[in-house]
Amino acid sequence: QVQLVESGGGLVQPGGSLRLSCTSSENLFNFYAMGWYRQAPGNQRELVAGTISGNTDYADSVKGRFTISRDGAKNTVYLQMNSLKPEDTAVYYCNVKKRFPFQEFWGQGTQVTVSS
């Protein structure tokens, strides 16, 4: 069972920045996909940024503002969020995937609130 521990959420003003961290109990090379999702009240969970076998993709709404990165030595995946907007307010979840057999794991979620 993979444990994912998230941190870095909080309250920030519009235009501000936050960096989310997701530390895994396993080496990141064990996963073929890693990503960040978010869920706002009343909405479905959506992919914000993800990397699959080295290829990275972003939701259109965050392109140019958010960046996903990783530090293998720390088994940690980051989400740098700049130019935050009120519509970015949501609970953000870290997700990793293994294959053979397929397994998927989620972090506990961290709240991001963008408000003046």
C-alpha positions as CSV (number, residue, x, y, z in Angstrom):
1,Q,0.0,0.0,0.0
2,V,1.5,3.3,-1.1
3,Q,1.2,6.2,1.3
4,L,0.9,9.7,-0.1
5,V,1.3,12.7,2.2
6,E,0.3,16.1,0.9
7,S,1.1,19.5,2.3
8,G,1.3,23.1,1.2
9,G,-2.4,24.1,0.9
10,G,-3.8,27.2,2.5
11,L,-5.5,30.6,2.0
12,V,-3.9,32.9,-0.6
13,Q,-5.0,36.1,-2.2
14,P,-5.8,36.3,-6.0
15,G,-2.6,36.6,-7.9
16,G,-0.6,34.8,-5.2
17,S,1.3,31.5,-5.3
18,L,1.4,28.2,-3.5
19,R,3.5,25.1,-3.8
20,L,1.9,21.8,-3.0
21,S,4.0,18.8,-2.1
22,C,3.2,15.1,-2.2
23,T,5.6,12.7,-0.6
24,S,5.4,9.0,-1.4
25,S,6.3,6.1,0.8
26,E,7.8,4.4,-2.4
27,N,10.3,5.4,-5.0
28,L,8.7,7.5,-7.7
29,F,10.2,5.2,-10.3
30,N,7.6,2.6,-9.2
31,F,4.9,4.7,-10.8
32,Y,4.2,5.1,-14.5
33,A,1.8,8.1,-13.9
34,M,1.7,10.8,-11.3
35,G,-0.6,13.8,-11.1
36,W,-2.6,16.4,-9.2
37,Y,-6.4,16.5,-9.3
38,R,-8.8,18.9,-7.7
39,Q,-12.4,18.9,-6.6
40,A,-14.4,22.0,-5.9
41,P,-17.8,21.7,-4.0
42,G,-20.5,20.4,-6.3
43,N,-18.0,19.6,-9.1
44,Q,-16.4,16.4,-10.2
45,R,-12.8,15.7,-9.5
46,E,-10.6,16.9,-12.4
47,L,-7.1,16.4,-13.6
48,V,-5.0,19.6,-13.1
49,A,-1.5,18.4,-14.1
50,G,-0.1,14.9,-14.8
51,T,2.8,13.1,-16.1
52,I,2.7,9.7,-17.8
53,S,5.9,7.9,-18.8
54,G,7.7,11.3,-18.9
55,N,5.0,13.2,-20.9
56,T,3.4,16.1,-19.0
57,D,-0.1,17.6,-19.6
58,Y,-2.1,20.3,-18.0
59,A,-5.7,21.3,-17.8
60,D,-6.4,24.3,-20.2
61,S,-7.5,26.4,-17.2
62,V,-4.0,26.2,-15.5
63,K,-1.6,26.1,-18.5
64,G,1.1,28.7,-18.1
65,R,0.3,29.1,-14.4
66,F,0.9,25.7,-12.8
67,T,3.9,23.5,-13.0
68,I,4.3,19.9,-11.9
69,S,7.7,18.6,-11.0
70,R,9.4,15.9,-9.0
71,D,12.4,15.3,-6.7
72,G,13.3,11.6,-6.9
73,A,15.7,11.9,-4.0
74,K,12.9,13.0,-1.8
75,N,10.2,10.8,-3.4
76,T,8.2,14.0,-3.7
77,V,6.0,15.5,-6.5
78,Y,5.3,19.2,-6.5
79,L,2.6,21.5,-7.9
80,Q,3.8,25.1,-8.2
81,M,0.7,27.3,-8.6
82,N,1.2,30.9,-9.7
83,S,-1.2,33.7,-10.5
84,L,-3.9,32.0,-8.5
85,K,-7.6,32.8,-9.2
86,P,-10.7,32.3,-7.0
87,E,-11.8,29.6,-9.4
88,D,-8.7,27.6,-8.4
89,T,-10.3,27.1,-5.0
90,A,-10.7,23.4,-4.4
91,V,-9.3,20.4,-2.5
92,Y,-6.2,19.2,-4.3
93,Y,-5.3,15.5,-4.4
94,C,-2.1,13.8,-5.4
95,N,-2.5,10.6,-7.4
96,V,-0.1,7.9,-8.6
97,K,-0.5,4.8,-10.7
98,K,1.3,1.5,-11.0
99,R,0.8,-1.2,-13.6
100,F,1.2,-5.0,-13.8
101,P,-1.2,-5.2,-12.0
102,F,-2.9,-1.8,-12.2
103,Q,-3.1,0.0,-8.9
104,E,-4.0,3.6,-8.1
105,F,-3.4,5.6,-4.9
106,W,-4.6,8.9,-3.6
107,G,-3.4,11.4,-1.1
108,Q,-5.6,12.7,1.7
109,G,-6.2,16.0,-0.1
110,T,-5.2,19.6,0.8
111,Q,-7.4,22.6,0.7
112,V,-6.5,25.6,-1.4
113,T,-8.6,28.7,-1.0
114,V,-8.0,31.8,-3.2
115,S,-9.8,34.8,-1.8
116,S,-9.3,38.4,-0.9
